[in-house]
Amino acid sequence: MAKETTKKTAPAGKQGKNQKAGRPSLPGTGVVLAQGKPAPVPEGYKARIKELYAEKVLPQLMKELGIKSPMQAPKLTKIVINIGVTEAKENIQALDIAKEDLTLITGQCPQVRRAKKSISNFKLREGMPIGLRVTLRGIRMYEFMDRFITLAVPRIRDFQGFDPKFDGRGNLNLGLKEHHIFPEINMERSPKAHGMNITFVTTAGDNVKGKMLLEELGLPFKKAK
């Protein structure tokens, strides 16, 4: 006779362990994100911008820059996202809400950034949590950039393009006034808007190549008058 198999269910006290620990989960998936670990990617999934770079952008850059080897062409290496949560020193729940928001936006649990020194005028002590940071690489980097360009940017009020503020090495820094432009954010749960800084890190080496790369990938810049 075939043996009957029974599934063991966790005790009632342990079922909400992840929720009690404050670990965010991706809505509709049941996937709980551990600290610093990204959400799993479906097998065989390919990011649209990654394919765009390989099929169209890379050949175009090699042609315009006169490059023979694809390894010499500029490429995007990582995207760093920072959110400042100054009210966290008085209300720690504000940090938890911002952490959950940034997790939903990026699919990766952020790092908590703490004050490096005490400043009495700002009632700031060394070690206090003041912000969050996420570093995206690989497929999640391309996926975030795709959603940022196609879904978030069109929701910016009176948007006329980004200022090409590069750092001299082909890396771009963008400042956003509020994170509510991302459709993943629940306005009822997170009513307070937080500013964001997004850094696109490339291997361009100079501003001209960096702008050329990001422009080909679809990032909209202000047109020169």
N, C-alpha and C positions, 0 to 999 in steps of 0.2 A: 504493500500500500504506500502511496505517496505521502510524504510527511507534509503536514500543514505548516506553513511558515507564517509567523506573526510579526508585525512591525512593532518595534518597541517605541513607545511614545514617551517623551520627556515629561518629568513631573511638572505639575502646574507651576511650581515655584521657579523652575528653570526655563520655562518657555519664553519669558520676557527678559531673559538675561541680557541680551544684546541691547534691548530698548532701555533697560535700567542703566547700562553702562554708557548710554549716550552715543552709541555708534549709529551713524546715519545709514539708511538703506535706500536703494534705488526704487522709486515708486513703481508698483506694478510687477516687480520682478522678485521680490523677496530676497535680493542679494544684499547682504550686510557688508559694509566696507570696514575693513580693519584699518588701524592707524597707518597711514602712509602707503596703503596698498590700493591699487586701482581696481575698478570693476572689471570683471572678465569680458573678453571680446569674443563674439561668436566665431567659431571655426570657419575659415574661408572668407571672412569679411574683408573687404578692401575699401579704404577711405577714398572718397571721390577726388579730393584735392591731391592725394598722393598719386593717383593714376593720371590726373591732369598734369602734374609735374613731369612724370616719366614720359608721357606720350606727346605733349605739346610744348610745355614750358622749357624743358631741358634742351630739346633740339633748337628752339628759338633762341635761347641764351647762347648756345654754342655758336650759332650762326652770327648773331649780332656782336658778340665779344671776340670772335675769331679764335675760339678754343677748339682744339682737336680732341682732347680727352674729356669725357663726361665728369671725371673726378675733379677737374679744375673748375667746373661750373659752380656758381654760388648755390647754396641750398639752405633750407631752414633746419636748424638743429634742435631748438627747443623754444617753448613759450612759457614765460614766468608770469604768474598772476598774483598780485598783492592787493589785499584789502585792509584798510586801517579801521580799527574798532576802538576808538578812544574812550567810548563810554564803558568799555569792559572793566576798567579799573573801579568803577562804582557799581556796575550791574553785570555780573558774570554771565547772566542769561543772554545778554546781547551778543556775547562771543559765541555761545552755543548756536544761536539762530543764524549768525553770519557764517559759522562753520558749516551748518547744514545747507545753507544757500550755495556756498562755494562748492560743496560736494556735488550738489545737483547740477551745477553749471558745468563742472569739469569732469565728473565721474571719478574723481580721485579725492581721497580724504586729505585736507590741507594740514600744513604744519602751523603750530601756534608760535608766533614771533613775540619775544619778550623784550622789555626795555633793558638796554645794556648799562645804563647808569641812572641814578636818581636826579630828578629836577624838581626842586621844592616849589618853584613858581607854578608848575603844572600839576602839583600834587602827584608826582610820578615817582615810584620807587623802583629800584633795580629788581628785575625779575618779574615785574607785572606784565600780564598779557596785553598787548596793544594792537596786534594785527594777525593776519593769516597769509600764508604763502603756499602756492601750488606750482610745481614745475612739471610741465607736460612734455613728453618725448614720444617719438614713434607714431603709431596709428592714432592714439588719443590726441596728440598734438594736431594732426591734420583734421581729425573729426571736430575738434573744438574750433579750429579756424574756419571750417566750412559752416558750422552753425552760427559762428560770430558774424560772418559776412552776409549770409543769406537770411538769417532770422533776427539777429540782435541789432545790427547796424541800421536797417530800415526803420527801426522804432525810435531812433534818436531824433529829438525835435530839431527842426531847422537844420538838418544835416546837409552840409555842402562838401564833404570830403575831409579827410584827416590831414593835419599839417605834417609834412615830411620831416619830423624832428628826429634825425638820426644822430648817433653818437660819434660819427667819424669812422666807424669800423663796419658800417652796414647794419647795425642793430637799431631797431625802431622802438621808441617808447610812446605808448598811447595812454592818455588820462581820460577816464570816464567819470562823469559827475554822479551817476547812479547805476546800481547794478540791476535795477528793475527792468532794464531793456531786454534782459534775457527772459524768454517765455517760460522757463522752468520755475521761476520765482512765484510763490504764492503771496500776493499782496496782503491778504488778511493775516497771514502768519508772520510776515516780515514787512511791516508797514514803513519802517525807517530805511531810507535809501543810504547806501554806502558807496563811497567813491572807490574806483578801481584803477590800478595801474597794470597795463599789459605790455610786456616786453617780448618782441619777436627777435630772437637771436639767430643770426645767419653766419655763414662762412664767407660772405662777400668781400670783406676787407676794406671796403670804402662805401660812401653813401650812394654813389651813382649805381653801382651794381646791386646794392641792397634794395634801393627803390625799384630798380628794374625787375628784380626777382619778385618782390611782394606785389608789385603792380600786375605782373603776369599771373600771379596766383589769385588775383581778384580783389585785393585790398584797394578800396577807393581813396584816392588822394585829391586834394584841392587842385584845380586846374590853374596853371599860371596865367595871370592876366596880361 
